[in-house]
Amino acid sequence: MDRLRSNPAAISARAAAAPPARPKDLHAHAFVLFPLGKKRFALDAGIVAELARPDRLQPFPHTTPLLSGVLLRRGRIVPVLDLAEVLVGADAPPRKFYLIVNRRFDGAEEWTAIPVTGECELVNCEATPPAGKLPHYVSSLLSLPGETVQLVDLEKLCQMEGRR
């Protein structure tokens, strides 16, 4: 170890062999695709915490749009936002998994569960600005082989539904 400290050539060689520094915004081009029926949508991978198996949904009386109840997950009470009706309509098939995402409420980060109809996929690709007449909550489009996937801005979607 002392030889490395006193030998600049050894230090340079060690630095050159070290892996490159990771970019600050690691998820700039990483997205999680999630299915709702026959369509797939995407969320920025930076907000996704995990994909969870079905759990027991606890419904309760409320008037909050999109909220279908809560889950108890890892000792936390997690609100469940069912986006299916907004994204694909009332004919959405039963949801099989929960995509757990991080959201900010009043300056604090909290988990939110989003029911999805199948397994999710992590992809790395370029997002392009939305073109044409798309819903307000679509922030970008992802061009994948054989399909174009809408990148959902969860906060815009929730704000829009809250105003109804």
C-alpha positions in Angstrom: 0.0 0.0 0.0 2.8 2.4 0.8 4.3 1.8 -2.6 1.1 3.0 -4.2 1.0 6.2 -2.2 4.6 7.1 -3.1 4.6 5.9 -6.7 2.6 8.2 -9.0 2.8 5.8 -11.9 1.2 3.0 -9.8 -1.5 5.5 -8.8 -2.2 6.5 -12.4 -2.4 2.8 -13.5 -4.8 2.0 -10.7 -7.0 5.0 -11.6 -7.0 4.0 -15.2 -8.1 0.5 -14.3 -10.9 1.7 -12.0 -14.4 1.7 -13.5 -15.6 5.0 -14.9 -17.6 7.2 -12.6 -21.4 6.7 -12.9 -23.4 9.6 -14.3 -25.3 11.7 -11.8 -28.6 11.0 -13.5 -28.4 7.2 -13.7 -32.0 6.8 -14.9 -32.0 9.5 -17.6 -32.8 6.8 -20.3 -34.1 3.9 -18.2 -37.8 3.2 -18.1 -40.1 0.6 -16.6 -42.7 -0.7 -19.0 -45.9 -1.9 -17.4 -48.9 -3.6 -19.1 -52.5 -2.7 -18.7 -54.5 -5.1 -20.8 -53.1 -5.2 -24.4 -51.3 -1.8 -24.0 -48.0 -1.0 -22.3 -47.1 2.3 -20.7 -43.9 3.5 -19.1 -42.7 5.3 -16.0 -39.2 6.7 -15.4 -37.2 4.0 -13.7 -35.9 6.5 -11.2 -39.2 6.5 -9.3 -39.8 2.7 -9.3 -39.0 0.9 -6.1 -40.1 -2.6 -6.9 -42.6 -4.9 -8.6 -44.7 -6.7 -5.9 -46.9 -9.8 -6.0 -50.6 -9.4 -5.3 -51.4 -8.5 -1.7 -54.6 -8.0 0.2 -56.1 -4.6 -0.8 -57.8 -2.9 2.1 -60.7 -0.8 0.6 -62.2 2.0 2.7 -64.7 4.8 2.1 -63.2 7.9 0.5 -63.7 10.4 -2.3 -60.1 10.5 -3.6 -60.0 9.9 -7.4 -58.0 6.8 -8.5 -57.5 5.6 -4.9 -58.8 2.0 -4.7 -57.5 1.3 -1.1 -54.3 0.7 0.7 -51.8 -2.2 1.1 -49.6 -3.1 4.0 -46.1 -3.5 2.5 -42.9 -3.9 4.4 -44.5 -2.4 7.5 -45.8 0.6 5.5 -49.3 1.6 4.6 -49.1 2.2 0.9 -52.0 3.9 -1.0 -53.1 2.1 -4.2 -53.8 4.2 -7.3 -55.6 2.3 -10.0 -54.7 4.1 -13.2 -56.3 1.5 -15.5 -59.6 3.3 -16.1 -57.8 6.5 -17.1 -55.2 4.8 -19.3 -57.2 2.0 -21.0 -60.8 2.5 -20.0 -63.4 0.7 -17.9 -62.7 -2.7 -19.7 -59.3 -3.1 -18.2 -58.6 -6.7 -17.2 -57.9 -7.7 -13.6 -54.6 -6.5 -12.3 -52.0 -9.1 -11.1 -49.1 -7.2 -9.7 -48.3 -3.9 -8.0 -45.7 -1.6 -9.2 -44.4 0.3 -6.2 -43.3 3.8 -7.0 -41.9 6.8 -5.0 -43.9 10.0 -5.0 -43.5 13.2 -3.1 -46.3 14.5 -0.9 -45.9 17.8 1.0 -42.1 17.5 0.7 -41.9 13.9 2.0 -41.3 10.8 -0.2 -43.8 8.0 0.1 -44.6 4.8 -1.7 -47.6 4.4 -4.0 -48.8 1.1 -5.5 -50.0 0.9 -9.1 -51.8 -2.3 -10.1 -50.6 -3.7 -13.4 -51.9 -6.7 -15.4 -48.6 -8.5 -16.0 -44.9 -8.5 -15.5 -42.9 -5.3 -16.1 -39.8 -4.7 -18.1 -36.8 -2.4 -17.7 -35.7 -0.8 -21.0 -33.0 1.7 -21.9 -34.0 3.9 -24.8 -34.4 7.5 -25.9 -37.6 9.4 -25.1 -39.0 11.7 -27.8 -41.4 14.6 -27.2 -45.0 13.7 -27.6 -46.4 14.4 -31.1 -50.0 14.8 -32.0 -53.0 15.0 -29.7 -52.1 13.0 -26.6 -53.4 13.2 -23.0 -51.8 15.9 -20.8 -50.1 13.2 -18.6 -48.0 11.8 -21.5 -44.6 13.5 -21.1 -42.8 11.6 -23.9 -43.0 8.7 -26.3 -40.7 5.7 -26.4 -40.1 4.1 -29.8 -39.6 0.4 -29.3 -39.6 -2.4 -31.9 -43.2 -2.8 -33.1 -44.7 -0.3 -30.7 -44.7 3.2 -29.4 -45.1 3.5 -25.6 -46.4 6.5 -23.7 -44.3 7.7 -20.8 -46.7 8.6 -18.1 -46.1 11.6 -15.8 -47.7 10.2 -12.7 -48.0 13.6 -11.0 -49.7 15.2 -13.9 -52.1 12.3 -14.2 -53.0 12.5 -10.5 -53.4 16.3 -10.6 -55.7 16.0 -13.7 -57.9 13.4 -12.0 -58.0 15.4 -8.8 -59.7 18.2 -10.6 -62.5 16.1 -12.0 
